[in-house]
Amino acid sequence: MAMLEIKDIHKTFYTYDDKPRFHIGPFPRGTARRVRSALHVLNGVDLSVEKGDVVAILGPSGSGKTTLLRCLNFLETADSGTLVFDGESFDLGRISRADIARLRKKTAFVFQNYNLFRNKTALQNVTEGLIVARRMPKEQADEIGRRMLEKVGLADRADYYPRQLSGGQQQRVAIARALATDPEIIYFDEPTSALDPELTGEVLSVMRQLAEEAEQRHITLALESLRQDETDLAYDLPTTRQLIEQVGHPGLKVMADTIATGACGETLEDWFVAFGSDLVHMHFLDGDPFVHNIWGDGNYPLEQMLRCLQANAYTGYLVQEVADERYFADPVAADLQNYRVLSRFFSD
């Protein structure tokens, strides 16, 4: 059984008329606001996460990534859906405050823009939840807080206020705050998107430490290259290799995206030559090459690519990422087409 499973989550945001409508007649019916528009952000989302998994949720801006995380941590209320946490099932549309409080003690959230208290030091930001929400003695909370700050490389910044810290350092304080509660799950909302390129290196030092811990716990971390219009860090083979070398830990592996590699004029064979068995995960998509097509809608040489995987003894996952908007109306049909095309090359 998965540690975390979500089933059929829905969330719609409504825009209303500014003025309420009044019922005119002998029997008042109160007031109501007219719905001006409805934006369906989450439409039947399913996800299963095993203990020890590191899962990345990908998609363009506005596709609902943050909304999904906020619903899972009850910062937004889902319209409907089921959350199964460690074998216990919850109705997200009707969950009680007591259950929300209980679940939040098992999870942590790292916000995109840090969400630090401006009037509190780094240490106080880390310990605030322990002292106030969990009623932990201050001495014990401070000990944990200093240990977490040391883990993210900020032991000497414990008494600094957020305004005295760089963007990367503030993000590390936010990570330390999440780790301090010893959560079973941590939700990261785009942890490097708010950083300038030069500050991202500070977060990478945390990635190095996380890679070390992941290796000790037999968890695999994989770095994915994106298109150049999406990132300045890893958008082709040379920049990905450079970033892997900068982190400098054998626990950090590589994930390839056939759209990103094709956009750079690179092939899977190029990536196997560069990374060999460290290439452990793949978004395996048809392309033209700049669009995330399902198989059969692009012009990639599927049979040739599969032969390359076989020749290099690839045993990782091939993930079908349905990420182009034209497939959003019926993603099941897109998955079925992927399956029909790919199943011709596989037995059983």
ZATOR-248120 format. One record per residue (C-alpha): residue number from 1; residue in one letter; x negated, y negated, z. Coordinates in steps of 0.5 Angstrom, whole numbers, always signed. Layout:
<zakes>
@rokol=NUM, fidren=A, px=X, py=Y, pz=Z
...
</zakes>
This chain:
<zakes>
@rokol=1, fidren=M, px=+0, py=+0, pz=+0
@rokol=2, fidren=A, px=-3, py=-7, pz=-2
@rokol=3, fidren=M, px=-4, py=-12, pz=+4
@rokol=4, fidren=L, px=-1, py=-17, pz=+0
@rokol=5, fidren=E, px=+5, py=-17, pz=-5
@rokol=6, fidren=I, px=+10, py=-22, pz=-8
@rokol=7, fidren=K, px=+16, py=-20, pz=-12
@rokol=8, fidren=D, px=+20, py=-24, pz=-16
@rokol=9, fidren=I, px=+18, py=-31, pz=-13
@rokol=10, fidren=H, px=+22, py=-37, pz=-16
@rokol=11, fidren=K, px=+21, py=-44, pz=-15
@rokol=12, fidren=T, px=+25, py=-50, pz=-19
@rokol=13, fidren=F, px=+24, py=-58, pz=-17
@rokol=14, fidren=Y, px=+30, py=-62, pz=-18
@rokol=15, fidren=T, px=+31, py=-69, pz=-20
@rokol=16, fidren=Y, px=+37, py=-73, pz=-18
@rokol=17, fidren=D, px=+41, py=-79, pz=-20
@rokol=18, fidren=D, px=+39, py=-85, pz=-15
@rokol=19, fidren=K, px=+46, py=-86, pz=-13
@rokol=20, fidren=P, px=+51, py=-81, pz=-10
@rokol=21, fidren=R, px=+57, py=-79, pz=-13
@rokol=22, fidren=F, px=+63, py=-81, pz=-9
@rokol=23, fidren=H, px=+70, py=-77, pz=-10
@rokol=24, fidren=I, px=+76, py=-81, pz=-11
@rokol=25, fidren=G, px=+82, py=-78, pz=-9
@rokol=26, fidren=P, px=+87, py=-77, pz=-2
@rokol=27, fidren=F, px=+82, py=-71, pz=+0
@rokol=28, fidren=P, px=+75, py=-74, pz=+1
@rokol=29, fidren=R, px=+70, py=-68, pz=-1
@rokol=30, fidren=G, px=+64, py=-72, pz=+2
@rokol=31, fidren=T, px=+58, py=-74, pz=-3
@rokol=32, fidren=A, px=+54, py=-71, pz=-8
@rokol=33, fidren=R, px=+48, py=-72, pz=-12
@rokol=34, fidren=R, px=+48, py=-71, pz=-19
@rokol=35, fidren=V, px=+42, py=-67, pz=-22
@rokol=36, fidren=R, px=+38, py=-71, pz=-27
@rokol=37, fidren=S, px=+33, py=-65, pz=-29
@rokol=38, fidren=A, px=+31, py=-59, pz=-27
@rokol=39, fidren=L, px=+23, py=-56, pz=-28
@rokol=40, fidren=H, px=+23, py=-49, pz=-27
@rokol=41, fidren=V, px=+15, py=-48, pz=-24
@rokol=42, fidren=L, px=+15, py=-41, pz=-22
@rokol=43, fidren=N, px=+20, py=-36, pz=-25
@rokol=44, fidren=G, px=+19, py=-29, pz=-23
@rokol=45, fidren=V, px=+12, py=-28, pz=-21
@rokol=46, fidren=D, px=+9, py=-22, pz=-18
@rokol=47, fidren=L, px=+3, py=-20, pz=-15
@rokol=48, fidren=S, px=-1, py=-15, pz=-11
@rokol=49, fidren=V, px=-7, py=-16, pz=-7
@rokol=50, fidren=E, px=-11, py=-10, pz=-4
@rokol=51, fidren=K, px=-15, py=-11, pz=+2
@rokol=52, fidren=G, px=-22, py=-14, pz=+0
@rokol=53, fidren=D, px=-20, py=-17, pz=-6
@rokol=54, fidren=V, px=-22, py=-23, pz=-9
@rokol=55, fidren=V, px=-16, py=-26, pz=-14
@rokol=56, fidren=A, px=-17, py=-32, pz=-18
@rokol=57, fidren=I, px=-10, py=-35, pz=-21
@rokol=58, fidren=L, px=-11, py=-38, pz=-27
@rokol=59, fidren=G, px=-7, py=-43, pz=-32
@rokol=60, fidren=P, px=-7, py=-50, pz=-35
@rokol=61, fidren=S, px=-5, py=-56, pz=-30
@rokol=62, fidren=G, px=+2, py=-56, pz=-28
@rokol=63, fidren=S, px=+3, py=-49, pz=-29
@rokol=64, fidren=G, px=+5, py=-48, pz=-22
@rokol=65, fidren=K, px=-2, py=-45, pz=-19
@rokol=66, fidren=T, px=-2, py=-50, pz=-13
@rokol=67, fidren=T, px=+6, py=-49, pz=-12
@rokol=68, fidren=L, px=+5, py=-41, pz=-12
@rokol=69, fidren=L, px=+0, py=-42, pz=-6
@rokol=70, fidren=R, px=+4, py=-47, pz=-2
@rokol=71, fidren=C, px=+10, py=-42, pz=-3
@rokol=72, fidren=L, px=+6, py=-37, pz=+0
@rokol=73, fidren=N, px=+3, py=-41, pz=+6
@rokol=74, fidren=F, px=+10, py=-44, pz=+7
@rokol=75, fidren=L, px=+8, py=-51, pz=+5
@rokol=76, fidren=E, px=+14, py=-51, pz=+0
@rokol=77, fidren=T, px=+20, py=-47, pz=+1
@rokol=78, fidren=A, px=+21, py=-42, pz=-5
@rokol=79, fidren=D, px=+28, py=-41, pz=-8
@rokol=80, fidren=S, px=+28, py=-34, pz=-8
@rokol=81, fidren=G, px=+23, py=-28, pz=-7
@rokol=82, fidren=T, px=+20, py=-23, pz=-3
@rokol=83, fidren=L, px=+13, py=-23, pz=+1
@rokol=84, fidren=V, px=+10, py=-16, pz=+3
@rokol=85, fidren=F, px=+5, py=-17, pz=+8
@rokol=86, fidren=D, px=+1, py=-11, pz=+11
@rokol=87, fidren=G, px=+7, py=-7, pz=+10
@rokol=88, fidren=E, px=+12, py=-12, pz=+13
@rokol=89, fidren=S, px=+17, py=-15, pz=+8
@rokol=90, fidren=F, px=+20, py=-22, pz=+8
@rokol=91, fidren=D, px=+25, py=-26, pz=+4
@rokol=92, fidren=L, px=+22, py=-32, pz=+2
@rokol=93, fidren=G, px=+28, py=-36, pz=+1
@rokol=94, fidren=R, px=+31, py=-35, pz=+8
@rokol=95, fidren=I, px=+25, py=-33, pz=+13
@rokol=96, fidren=S, px=+25, py=-36, pz=+20
@rokol=97, fidren=R, px=+21, py=-41, pz=+23
@rokol=98, fidren=A, px=+18, py=-36, pz=+28
@rokol=99, fidren=D, px=+16, py=-31, pz=+22
@rokol=100, fidren=I, px=+13, py=-37, pz=+19
@rokol=101, fidren=A, px=+9, py=-39, pz=+25
@rokol=102, fidren=R, px=+7, py=-31, pz=+26
@rokol=103, fidren=L, px=+4, py=-31, pz=+18
@rokol=104, fidren=R, px=+1, py=-37, pz=+19
@rokol=105, fidren=K, px=-4, py=-34, pz=+24
@rokol=106, fidren=K, px=-6, py=-29, pz=+19
@rokol=107, fidren=T, px=-8, py=-34, pz=+14
@rokol=108, fidren=A, px=-12, py=-40, pz=+12
@rokol=109, fidren=F, px=-11, py=-45, pz=+7
@rokol=110, fidren=V, px=-17, py=-49, pz=+4
@rokol=111, fidren=F, px=-14, py=-55, pz=+0
@rokol=112, fidren=Q, px=-16, py=-58, pz=-6
@rokol=113, fidren=N, px=-17, py=-65, pz=-3
@rokol=114, fidren=Y, px=-20, py=-63, pz=+4
@rokol=115, fidren=N, px=-14, py=-66, pz=+8
@rokol=116, fidren=L, px=-19, py=-67, pz=+14
@rokol=117, fidren=F, px=-17, py=-72, pz=+19
@rokol=118, fidren=R, px=-21, py=-78, pz=+18
@rokol=119, fidren=N, px=-21, py=-80, pz=+25
@rokol=120, fidren=K, px=-24, py=-74, pz=+28
@rokol=121, fidren=T, px=-31, py=-71, pz=+27
@rokol=122, fidren=A, px=-33, py=-65, pz=+23
@rokol=123, fidren=L, px=-33, py=-60, pz=+29
@rokol=124, fidren=Q, px=-26, py=-63, pz=+31
@rokol=125, fidren=N, px=-23, py=-62, pz=+25
@rokol=126, fidren=V, px=-25, py=-55, pz=+25
@rokol=127, fidren=T, px=-23, py=-54, pz=+32
@rokol=128, fidren=E, px=-17, py=-58, pz=+32
@rokol=129, fidren=G, px=-12, py=-52, pz=+30
@rokol=130, fidren=L, px=-15, py=-47, pz=+35
@rokol=131, fidren=I, px=-14, py=-52, pz=+41
@rokol=132, fidren=V, px=-7, py=-55, pz=+39
@rokol=133, fidren=A, px=-4, py=-49, pz=+35
@rokol=134, fidren=R, px=-7, py=-43, pz=+38
@rokol=135, fidren=R, px=-8, py=-46, pz=+45
@rokol=136, fidren=M, px=-15, py=-44, pz=+46
@rokol=137, fidren=P, px=-20, py=-47, pz=+51
@rokol=138, fidren=K, px=-24, py=-53, pz=+48
@rokol=139, fidren=E, px=-31, py=-49, pz=+50
@rokol=140, fidren=Q, px=-29, py=-43, pz=+47
@rokol=141, fidren=A, px=-26, py=-47, pz=+40
@rokol=142, fidren=D, px=-33, py=-51, pz=+40
@rokol=143, fidren=E, px=-37, py=-45, pz=+40
@rokol=144, fidren=I, px=-33, py=-42, pz=+34
@rokol=145, fidren=G, px=-33, py=-49, pz=+31
@rokol=146, fidren=R, px=-41, py=-50, pz=+31
@rokol=147, fidren=R, px=-42, py=-42, pz=+29
@rokol=148, fidren=M, px=-37, py=-44, pz=+23
@rokol=149, fidren=L, px=-41, py=-50, pz=+21
@rokol=150, fidren=E, px=-47, py=-47, pz=+22
@rokol=151, fidren=K, px=-45, py=-41, pz=+17
@rokol=152, fidren=V, px=-43, py=-47, pz=+12
@rokol=153, fidren=G, px=-50, py=-50, pz=+13
@rokol=154, fidren=L, px=-47, py=-56, pz=+17
@rokol=155, fidren=A, px=-50, py=-55, pz=+24
@rokol=156, fidren=D, px=-53, py=-62, pz=+24
@rokol=157, fidren=R, px=-47, py=-65, pz=+21
@rokol=158, fidren=A, px=-42, py=-63, pz=+27
@rokol=159, fidren=D, px=-41, py=-70, pz=+30
@rokol=160, fidren=Y, px=-41, py=-74, pz=+23
@rokol=161, fidren=Y, px=-34, py=-77, pz=+21
@rokol=162, fidren=P, px=-31, py=-75, pz=+14
@rokol=163, fidren=R, px=-33, py=-82, pz=+11
@rokol=164, fidren=Q, px=-40, py=-80, pz=+13
@rokol=165, fidren=L, px=-40, py=-74, pz=+9
@rokol=166, fidren=S, px=-41, py=-73, pz=+2
@rokol=167, fidren=G, px=-35, py=-69, pz=-2
@rokol=168, fidren=G, px=-39, py=-63, pz=-2
@rokol=169, fidren=Q, px=-40, py=-63, pz=+5
@rokol=170, fidren=Q, px=-33, py=-65, pz=+7
@rokol=171, fidren=Q, px=-31, py=-59, pz=+3
@rokol=172, fidren=R, px=-35, py=-54, pz=+7
@rokol=173, fidren=V, px=-32, py=-57, pz=+13
@rokol=174, fidren=A, px=-25, py=-55, pz=+10
@rokol=175, fidren=I, px=-28, py=-48, pz=+9
@rokol=176, fidren=A, px=-31, py=-48, pz=+16
@rokol=177, fidren=R, px=-24, py=-50, pz=+19
@rokol=178, fidren=A, px=-21, py=-44, pz=+15
@rokol=179, fidren=L, px=-26, py=-39, pz=+17
@rokol=180, fidren=A, px=-25, py=-41, pz=+24
@rokol=181, fidren=T, px=-19, py=-38, pz=+25
@rokol=182, fidren=D, px=-21, py=-31, pz=+23
@rokol=183, fidren=P, px=-16, py=-30, pz=+18
@rokol=184, fidren=E, px=-14, py=-24, pz=+14
@rokol=185, fidren=I, px=-13, py=-28, pz=+7
@rokol=186, fidren=I, px=-15, py=-35, pz=+5
@rokol=187, fidren=Y, px=-12, py=-39, pz=+0
@rokol=188, fidren=F, px=-17, py=-43, pz=-4
@rokol=189, fidren=D, px=-13, py=-49, pz=-8
@rokol=190, fidren=E, px=-18, py=-51, pz=-14
@rokol=191, fidren=P, px=-24, py=-51, pz=-9
@rokol=192, fidren=T, px=-29, py=-55, pz=-13
@rokol=193, fidren=S, px=-24, py=-59, pz=-18
@rokol=194, fidren=A, px=-25, py=-65, pz=-14
@rokol=195, fidren=L, px=-32, py=-65, pz=-14
@rokol=196, fidren=D, px=-37, py=-69, pz=-18
@rokol=197, fidren=P, px=-42, py=-64, pz=-22
@rokol=198, fidren=E, px=-48, py=-66, pz=-17
@rokol=199, fidren=L, px=-43, py=-65, pz=-11
@rokol=200, fidren=T, px=-41, py=-58, pz=-14
@rokol=201, fidren=G, px=-48, py=-55, pz=-12
@rokol=202, fidren=E, px=-47, py=-56, pz=-5
@rokol=203, fidren=V, px=-41, py=-51, pz=-5
@rokol=204, fidren=L, px=-45, py=-46, pz=-9
@rokol=205, fidren=S, px=-49, py=-46, pz=-3
@rokol=206, fidren=V, px=-43, py=-43, pz=+0
@rokol=207, fidren=M, px=-42, py=-39, pz=-5
@rokol=208, fidren=R, px=-49, py=-36, pz=-4
@rokol=209, fidren=Q, px=-47, py=-34, pz=+3
@rokol=210, fidren=L, px=-40, py=-31, pz=+1
@rokol=211, fidren=A, px=-43, py=-27, pz=-4
@rokol=212, fidren=E, px=-48, py=-24, pz=+1
@rokol=213, fidren=E, px=-42, py=-23, pz=+6
@rokol=214, fidren=A, px=-38, py=-20, pz=+0
@rokol=215, fidren=E, px=-44, py=-15, pz=-1
@rokol=216, fidren=Q, px=-44, py=-13, pz=+6
@rokol=217, fidren=R, px=-37, py=-12, pz=+6
@rokol=218, fidren=H, px=-37, py=-8, pz=-1
@rokol=219, fidren=I, px=-33, py=-14, pz=-4
@rokol=220, fidren=T, px=-35, py=-16, pz=-11
@rokol=221, fidren=L, px=-35, py=-23, pz=-13
@rokol=222, fidren=A, px=-35, py=-25, pz=-21
@rokol=223, fidren=L, px=-37, py=-32, pz=-24
@rokol=224, fidren=E, px=-33, py=-33, pz=-30
@rokol=225, fidren=S, px=-35, py=-38, pz=-36
@rokol=226, fidren=L, px=-29, py=-42, pz=-38
@rokol=227, fidren=R, px=-29, py=-47, pz=-44
@rokol=228, fidren=Q, px=-33, py=-53, pz=-45
@rokol=229, fidren=D, px=-27, py=-58, pz=-44
@rokol=230, fidren=E, px=-25, py=-54, pz=-38
@rokol=231, fidren=T, px=-32, py=-54, pz=-34
@rokol=232, fidren=D, px=-39, py=-57, pz=-34
@rokol=233, fidren=L, px=-42, py=-51, pz=-30
@rokol=234, fidren=A, px=-41, py=-45, pz=-34
@rokol=235, fidren=Y, px=-38, py=-45, pz=-41
@rokol=236, fidren=D, px=-43, py=-41, pz=-45
@rokol=237, fidren=L, px=-48, py=-36, pz=-44
@rokol=238, fidren=P, px=-54, py=-40, pz=-42
@rokol=239, fidren=T, px=-50, py=-44, pz=-37
@rokol=240, fidren=T, px=-47, py=-38, pz=-34
@rokol=241, fidren=R, px=-54, py=-35, pz=-33
@rokol=242, fidren=Q, px=-57, py=-41, pz=-30
@rokol=243, fidren=L, px=-51, py=-42, pz=-25
@rokol=244, fidren=I, px=-52, py=-34, pz=-23
@rokol=245, fidren=E, px=-60, py=-36, pz=-22
@rokol=246, fidren=Q, px=-58, py=-42, pz=-18
@rokol=247, fidren=V, px=-54, py=-38, pz=-13
@rokol=248, fidren=G, px=-59, py=-33, pz=-13
@rokol=249, fidren=H, px=-56, py=-27, pz=-10
@rokol=250, fidren=P, px=-55, py=-20, pz=-13
@rokol=251, fidren=G, px=-48, py=-20, pz=-10
@rokol=252, fidren=L, px=-45, py=-25, pz=-15
@rokol=253, fidren=K, px=-44, py=-21, pz=-22
@rokol=254, fidren=V, px=-41, py=-24, pz=-28
@rokol=255, fidren=M, px=-34, py=-24, pz=-31
@rokol=256, fidren=A, px=-33, py=-25, pz=-39
@rokol=257, fidren=D, px=-27, py=-29, pz=-42
@rokol=258, fidren=T, px=-27, py=-27, pz=-50
@rokol=259, fidren=I, px=-24, py=-34, pz=-51
@rokol=260, fidren=A, px=-29, py=-38, pz=-48
@rokol=261, fidren=T, px=-35, py=-33, pz=-51
@rokol=262, fidren=G, px=-32, py=-34, pz=-58
@rokol=263, fidren=A, px=-31, py=-41, pz=-58
@rokol=264, fidren=C, px=-38, py=-42, pz=-57
@rokol=265, fidren=G, px=-40, py=-37, pz=-62
@rokol=266, fidren=E, px=-42, py=-32, pz=-58
@rokol=267, fidren=T, px=-40, py=-24, pz=-58
@rokol=268, fidren=L, px=-39, py=-19, pz=-53
@rokol=269, fidren=E, px=-46, py=-16, pz=-55
@rokol=270, fidren=D, px=-49, py=-22, pz=-53
@rokol=271, fidren=W, px=-47, py=-22, pz=-46
@rokol=272, fidren=F, px=-48, py=-15, pz=-45
@rokol=273, fidren=V, px=-56, py=-16, pz=-47
@rokol=274, fidren=A, px=-56, py=-22, pz=-42
@rokol=275, fidren=F, px=-53, py=-19, pz=-36
@rokol=276, fidren=G, px=-52, py=-11, pz=-37
@rokol=277, fidren=S, px=-49, py=-8, pz=-32
@rokol=278, fidren=D, px=-48, py=-14, pz=-28
@rokol=279, fidren=L, px=-42, py=-16, pz=-33
@rokol=280, fidren=V, px=-36, py=-12, pz=-29
@rokol=281, fidren=H, px=-30, py=-16, pz=-31
@rokol=282, fidren=M, px=-27, py=-19, pz=-37
@rokol=283, fidren=H, px=-21, py=-23, pz=-40
@rokol=284, fidren=F, px=-20, py=-19, pz=-46
@rokol=285, fidren=L, px=-16, py=-23, pz=-51
@rokol=286, fidren=D, px=-15, py=-24, pz=-58
@rokol=287, fidren=G, px=-17, py=-31, pz=-61
@rokol=288, fidren=D, px=-18, py=-35, pz=-67
@rokol=289, fidren=P, px=-22, py=-37, pz=-62
@rokol=290, fidren=F, px=-20, py=-43, pz=-59
@rokol=291, fidren=V, px=-13, py=-40, pz=-57
@rokol=292, fidren=H, px=-11, py=-35, pz=-52
@rokol=293, fidren=N, px=-7, py=-30, pz=-56
@rokol=294, fidren=I, px=-4, py=-23, pz=-55
@rokol=295, fidren=W, px=-7, py=-18, pz=-59
@rokol=296, fidren=G, px=-5, py=-18, pz=-66
@rokol=297, fidren=D, px=-4, py=-25, pz=-66
@rokol=298, fidren=G, px=-11, py=-27, pz=-67
@rokol=299, fidren=N, px=-17, py=-25, pz=-71
@rokol=300, fidren=Y, px=-22, py=-22, pz=-67
@rokol=301, fidren=P, px=-24, py=-15, pz=-69
@rokol=302, fidren=L, px=-21, py=-11, pz=-64
@rokol=303, fidren=E, px=-24, py=-4, pz=-66
@rokol=304, fidren=Q, px=-31, py=-7, pz=-66
@rokol=305, fidren=M, px=-30, py=-10, pz=-59
@rokol=306, fidren=L, px=-28, py=-4, pz=-56
@rokol=307, fidren=R, px=-34, py=+0, pz=-60
@rokol=308, fidren=C, px=-38, py=-5, pz=-56
@rokol=309, fidren=L, px=-35, py=-4, pz=-49
@rokol=310, fidren=Q, px=-36, py=+4, pz=-50
@rokol=311, fidren=A, px=-43, py=+3, pz=-53
@rokol=312, fidren=N, px=-45, py=-1, pz=-47
@rokol=313, fidren=A, px=-42, py=+4, pz=-42
@rokol=314, fidren=Y, px=-37, py=-1, pz=-39
@rokol=315, fidren=T, px=-33, py=+1, pz=-34
@rokol=316, fidren=G, px=-30, py=-5, pz=-31
@rokol=317, fidren=Y, px=-23, py=-8, pz=-32
@rokol=318, fidren=L, px=-20, py=-11, pz=-38
@rokol=319, fidren=V, px=-15, py=-16, pz=-36
@rokol=320, fidren=Q, px=-10, py=-19, pz=-41
@rokol=321, fidren=E, px=-9, py=-26, pz=-39
@rokol=322, fidren=V, px=-2, py=-29, pz=-42
@rokol=323, fidren=A, px=-4, py=-36, pz=-42
@rokol=324, fidren=D, px=-1, py=-39, pz=-48
@rokol=325, fidren=E, px=+5, py=-43, pz=-47
@rokol=326, fidren=R, px=+9, py=-40, pz=-53
@rokol=327, fidren=Y, px=+9, py=-33, pz=-49
@rokol=328, fidren=F, px=+11, py=-36, pz=-43
@rokol=329, fidren=A, px=+19, py=-35, pz=-45
@rokol=330, fidren=D, px=+18, py=-28, pz=-45
@rokol=331, fidren=P, px=+12, py=-25, pz=-42
@rokol=332, fidren=V, px=+14, py=-18, pz=-42
@rokol=333, fidren=A, px=+15, py=-18, pz=-49
@rokol=334, fidren=A, px=+8, py=-21, pz=-50
@rokol=335, fidren=D, px=+5, py=-15, pz=-45
@rokol=336, fidren=L, px=+9, py=-10, pz=-49
@rokol=337, fidren=Q, px=+5, py=-12, pz=-55
@rokol=338, fidren=N, px=-1, py=-12, pz=-52
@rokol=339, fidren=Y, px=+0, py=-5, pz=-50
@rokol=340, fidren=R, px=+2, py=-3, pz=-56
@rokol=341, fidren=V, px=-4, py=-5, pz=-60
@rokol=342, fidren=L, px=-9, py=-3, pz=-55
@rokol=343, fidren=S, px=-6, py=+4, pz=-54
@rokol=344, fidren=R, px=-7, py=+6, pz=-61
@rokol=345, fidren=F, px=-15, py=+6, pz=-59
@rokol=346, fidren=F, px=-14, py=+10, pz=-52
@rokol=347, fidren=S, px=-12, py=+17, pz=-50
@rokol=348, fidren=D, px=-7, py=+18, pz=-44
</zakes>
